[in-house]
Amino acid sequence: MAFIELNNIVKVFKDKKRGTDMLAIDNVTLSLEKKEFLCLLGPSGCGKSTLLNMIAGFEHPTSGSVIVDGKP
């Protein structure tokens, strides 16, 4: 079992003022073992911080699962 597992992660932010949805992350699947190194690169606004915040537990995915060390 991987140390960090992201399974079919989707994150949608709701803009109540405009009545629209913003798709931040779409169907990301990833597994990392302990001591494995990963670098996230991309332009501003592509979802890098959102993905890291979900791994840290500060954000929750709209759908999919985040498992760190065997715990959701």
Secondary structure, DSSP 8 states (H G I E B T S, - for coil): --SEEEEEEEEEEEETTTTEEEEEEEEEEEEE-TT--------TTSSHHHHHHHHHTSS--SEEEEEETTB-
